[in-house]
Amino acid sequence: MRITGGDLGGRAYYFPPGIKERPTSDFLRETIFNLLGPVEKTIFIDLFAGSGGVGLEAASRGARQVYLVEKNKKLADIIKKNLRSLSLETKCFVIAADVKIGLKELAQEKCRADFVFADPPYNRGLVATTLNCLGKYKALSEESIIVIQHSINEKYIEFLPDNIYQVQQRKYGENALTFFKRSGNDTG
């Protein structure tokens, strides 16, 4: 796997063979950042981080701080290995926990992310769970943008919390990138 843009563009990072989780493709990572625009000097959260590809991409493109939340210990250790090999340990931080615990920790630390990316395992109801956790735990800035990569078959609209709304969706084969914002009436 390779970083597609920014200061570390073209640099390789490790994704282990034989892992059932699928990494976000180079095409989708590049598409995400083209749609998001500049991420310089922002706080970025990568949920269900896997080997850290999207978070590493955000760091390469100038994010000030990147939090990578991954509950699989083996993958969390791989993220740490990738951070060391790319010299990103001072601005990227691994939280080896599930999304609920990770977001709760970040909220308690007064983290206010500008961007959140999530790529939960497909068709397990985790899009709704992720949105509910983002709505509950105050880890978002006022202008936060949330991007969730998911199966086009995933149901989540009826589970949207009151303080998060969908702004757009792009479909790429069986994958969707859905963009959300938090509503202005939420003080989180």
PLY file of the C-alpha trace (Angstrom):
ply
format ascii 1.0
element vertex 188
property float x
property float y
property float z
element edge 187
property int vertex1
property int vertex2
end_header
0.00 0.00 0.00
1.18 3.55 -0.74
0.29 7.05 0.42
-1.28 8.88 -2.52
-0.57 12.55 -1.70
1.08 15.14 0.49
4.63 15.22 1.86
4.83 11.42 2.06
3.11 10.75 -1.27
4.45 7.55 -2.85
5.82 6.18 0.43
4.82 2.60 1.23
3.20 1.38 4.41
2.56 -2.13 5.62
-0.71 -4.04 5.43
-0.39 -7.68 6.49
-1.45 -10.51 4.23
-4.11 -12.86 5.55
-6.06 -10.19 7.46
-9.81 -10.43 6.79
-10.29 -6.63 6.96
-9.97 -4.99 3.60
-7.92 -1.79 3.29
-9.40 1.34 1.72
-8.15 1.29 -1.86
-5.74 3.92 -3.20
-8.53 5.11 -5.49
-11.01 5.63 -2.65
-8.40 7.27 -0.37
-7.47 9.72 -3.09
-11.17 10.35 -3.85
-11.91 11.02 -0.17
-9.22 13.67 0.09
-10.13 15.25 -3.25
-13.71 15.62 -1.99
-12.67 16.86 1.48
-10.24 19.46 0.21
-7.38 20.76 2.35
-6.83 19.11 5.73
-3.77 21.16 6.77
-3.62 22.13 10.44
-6.75 20.13 11.31
-7.59 17.36 13.73
-8.48 14.12 11.95
-9.97 10.92 13.40
-9.71 7.61 11.53
-12.20 5.08 12.98
-11.88 1.35 12.23
-8.40 2.41 11.13
-7.12 -1.01 10.01
-3.45 -0.48 9.14
-3.96 3.30 9.27
-4.04 4.16 5.56
-6.55 7.02 5.72
-5.04 8.49 8.88
-1.52 8.25 7.40
-2.84 10.00 4.30
-4.29 12.81 6.45
-0.97 13.22 8.26
0.91 13.30 4.95
-1.45 16.00 3.71
-0.76 18.25 6.71
-3.25 17.35 9.44
-1.96 18.70 12.77
-3.12 15.69 14.81
-4.44 12.32 13.72
-6.15 9.81 16.01
-6.38 6.25 14.71
-8.96 4.11 16.51
-8.63 0.36 15.96
-9.81 -2.37 18.34
-7.88 -5.26 16.72
-4.62 -5.36 18.70
-2.64 -6.86 15.81
-3.77 -4.06 13.49
-3.18 -1.39 16.18
0.41 -2.69 16.47
0.77 -2.50 12.67
-0.41 1.13 12.75
2.30 1.87 15.34
4.87 0.16 13.11
3.70 2.27 10.14
3.89 5.47 12.21
7.48 4.66 13.21
8.54 3.83 9.65
7.07 7.11 8.38
8.29 9.20 11.39
4.74 10.26 12.29
4.71 9.34 16.00
4.60 12.99 17.14
1.33 13.84 15.40
-0.44 10.49 15.06
-1.87 8.62 18.04
-3.26 5.10 18.18
-6.23 4.29 20.38
-6.48 0.50 20.65
-10.18 0.32 21.46
-13.56 0.00 19.81
-15.26 3.09 18.38
-17.46 3.74 21.40
-14.57 3.66 23.88
-12.24 5.55 21.50
-14.70 8.39 20.90
-15.55 8.57 24.60
-11.82 8.89 25.43
-11.34 11.59 22.79
-14.36 13.54 24.07
-13.05 13.33 27.64
-9.71 14.70 26.41
-11.63 17.61 24.82
-10.66 16.56 21.29
-12.70 18.46 18.72
-12.07 16.85 15.34
-12.47 18.73 12.09
-12.69 15.52 10.06
-13.78 11.99 10.94
-13.42 9.06 8.60
-14.91 5.65 9.36
-14.67 2.43 7.39
-16.55 -0.10 9.53
-16.87 -3.74 8.48
-19.66 -3.91 5.93
-23.29 -4.87 6.60
-23.02 -5.34 10.35
-25.01 -2.29 11.45
-21.83 -0.43 12.37
-22.61 2.66 10.30
-25.57 3.40 12.58
-23.52 2.55 15.67
-20.73 4.88 14.55
-23.12 7.76 13.82
-24.81 7.30 17.19
-21.45 7.37 18.99
-20.44 10.49 17.07
-23.75 12.08 18.04
-23.38 11.10 21.69
-19.71 11.79 22.44
-18.68 15.39 21.93
-15.52 14.87 19.86
-16.51 17.04 16.88
-15.77 20.69 16.10
-18.61 22.97 14.98
-17.79 22.51 11.30
-16.85 18.81 11.42
-17.19 16.71 8.32
-17.80 12.98 8.77
-17.13 10.53 5.94
-18.25 6.94 6.20
-17.24 4.31 3.67
-19.82 1.55 3.58
-21.67 -0.97 1.47
-24.40 0.52 -0.70
-26.75 -1.98 0.99
-26.12 -0.68 4.54
-29.19 0.80 6.27
-28.56 3.80 8.51
-30.89 6.72 7.68
-33.54 5.74 10.23
-30.83 5.57 12.91
-29.32 9.01 12.33
-29.03 10.94 15.61
-30.79 14.32 15.76
-27.50 16.22 15.76
-26.01 14.69 12.58
-27.32 14.98 9.03
-26.29 13.63 5.64
-24.99 16.13 3.07
-23.98 13.95 0.11
-23.23 10.46 -1.06
-21.03 9.10 -3.83
-21.28 5.51 -5.03
-18.38 3.51 -6.46
-19.52 0.02 -7.42
-20.60 -1.71 -4.18
-18.98 1.04 -2.05
-20.46 4.33 -0.94
-18.79 7.37 0.57
-21.42 9.22 2.59
-20.71 12.66 4.01
-22.34 14.00 7.16
-22.18 17.16 9.27
-23.24 17.87 12.80
-26.17 20.23 13.19
-25.46 23.75 14.39
-27.77 23.42 17.40
-25.47 20.85 19.04
-22.83 22.30 21.33
-20.55 19.24 20.95
0 1
1 2
2 3
3 4
4 5
5 6
6 7
7 8
8 9
9 10
10 11
11 12
12 13
13 14
14 15
15 16
16 17
17 18
18 19
19 20
20 21
21 22
22 23
23 24
24 25
25 26
26 27
27 28
28 29
29 30
30 31
31 32
32 33
33 34
34 35
35 36
36 37
37 38
38 39
39 40
40 41
41 42
42 43
43 44
44 45
45 46
46 47
47 48
48 49
49 50
50 51
51 52
52 53
53 54
54 55
55 56
56 57
57 58
58 59
59 60
60 61
61 62
62 63
63 64
64 65
65 66
66 67
67 68
68 69
69 70
70 71
71 72
72 73
73 74
74 75
75 76
76 77
77 78
78 79
79 80
80 81
81 82
82 83
83 84
84 85
85 86
86 87
87 88
88 89
89 90
90 91
91 92
92 93
93 94
94 95
95 96
96 97
97 98
98 99
99 100
100 101
101 102
102 103
103 104
104 105
105 106
106 107
107 108
108 109
109 110
110 111
111 112
112 113
113 114
114 115
115 116
116 117
117 118
118 119
119 120
120 121
121 122
122 123
123 124
124 125
125 126
126 127
127 128
128 129
129 130
130 131
131 132
132 133
133 134
134 135
135 136
136 137
137 138
138 139
139 140
140 141
141 142
142 143
143 144
144 145
145 146
146 147
147 148
148 149
149 150
150 151
151 152
152 153
153 154
154 155
155 156
156 157
157 158
158 159
159 160
160 161
161 162
162 163
163 164
164 165
165 166
166 167
167 168
168 169
169 170
170 171
171 172
172 173
173 174
174 175
175 176
176 177
177 178
178 179
179 180
180 181
181 182
182 183
183 184
184 185
185 186
186 187
